[in-house]
Amino acid sequence: HAAELTAGFYNVAGRDGYRPIARMLARHHATLNFTCLEMRDSEQPAEAKSAPQELVREVLSSGWKEYIDVAGENALPRYDATAYNQMLLNVRPNGVNLNGPPKLKMSGLTYLRLSDDLLQTDNFELFKKFVKKMHADL
């Protein structure tokens, strides 16, 4: 949490620094929107001590604990199944519920970067599968 502390944000072990932000958003009926949904810890350089999966989980959980809508987006232009699957895990952390709406789910997802790369045949076919999976239980 070095970057957070450097910026003056108090989010140390044992303290949920994002919950007060989620609480304030709840008072204003706002949606918490967060980025880097496609990133995985294992894809980051070890020396960076970056943990995007934990960060996303921490932020989204803070929003859900305050009963606000939580949304997200990807940060990087990626067109692969690994990134799409990571996004799906974040959108519905408990998976698909065949007996009703999932307990936890994001209210929205913004997929960034419509590009020529996305529209290449293989990439676009994979993207269409991702969109179908996004709507699996709706």
N, C-alpha and C positions, 0 to 999 in steps of 0.2 A: 504493500500500500504506500510505497514511497512517493509516488506521483501525487496521490491524494493528499498525503500529509504535507507535501511541499506546497500544494495549492491551498492549504488551510482547511482541508476537509478531514474531520475526525472520524476515521473508520478503522479502528484497530481491532485486534483479536478480542472477541467477547462483546463487541459493541456493533450493532447493526446501524451503520452510518447512513444507509439509504432509507431506512424506515421513516425518519422525520421528514424526509423529502416526500415520500409517498403519502404520509399523513397530511402534509400541506396540500399536495395535489388533490387528495380526497376532499378537503374542505372546499375546493374550488371546482369539484366535479370534473377534474381534468384526467386525461389519459397519460400514463407513463409510457414513453416511447424510448426504446433503447436500441443500440446498434450492436454489431459484431456477432449476430446470431449464428453465422456460419463458421466461426473460428473454433478451433480445438486446441487444447493445451499442448498436445503432442506435436503440433505443427509450428510451435513457437520456439525460438532459440532458447536453450536452457539458461544461458547467461542473462537473458532478459527477465527471468523470473516472472514471466507473464502467465496469467491463468485466466484466459478469457471465458472458459466454461464456468469456472467458479464465480467470476464476476457477473456474468449474465444470470446465473442461477440466484445469486445474492440479490441483485437488483429486482428481478422479476418476482422473487419470493416476497420482497418488501412490499411490492405493489399488491400482490394477492392477499397478503396479511391485512392490508388496509381496505380490501374489497374495492379496489379501483380497476378500471380497464387498463390492461397492459398490452402494449403493441411493440413491434420491433422491426428491424431491417437488417439487411446484410451490409457489411462494410466494404468488402472487397469484390471485384469483378471475378466471380468464380462460376463455372458452368459444369461442375462435376457432382457425382452422386454423393461423395463424402460430405461436401458442403451442404447439399440439399438435405441429406439425412440429419445432419447436425441442426439445421434450421427446424426440421420437423420435430426433433427431440425437444427443442426449446418452445415451440409453439404449443405442443401438447406433451408435457413432461410425464404424464401418466398414461400416454398412449391413447388409442381409440377406445371408446366406450360404446359397446353395441347395445347397451340398455338405457341409453339416454345421453344427455350432453356430458362431456368430460368435466370432472371436478375442477381441474385447472386448464385453462386455455388462454391463448392470447386473443385479444379482440380484433387485432389487425396485423397484417404483415405487409411491409412495403419492400418489393423486390427492386433493388436499384440496378440501373445500368442496362437499359434496352440498347443493344449495340449490334453491329454486324457480327461480332463473335457469338452472341446469344442466338442469332438467327441462322447460324450455320446449321445444316441439317442435323448432325449428331447432337449438337448442343441443344437445339430446339426440341428434338424428340425427348431428350432427358428432362428438359424444363417442363414439357407437357405432362410427363409422368409425375413430376414433383407437384404440379398444380392439382392433379387428380388426387394424390395422396393428401394434400392439404384439405380436401373436401371429403375425406373418407367417411366421416360419420355425420355429415350435415344433410 
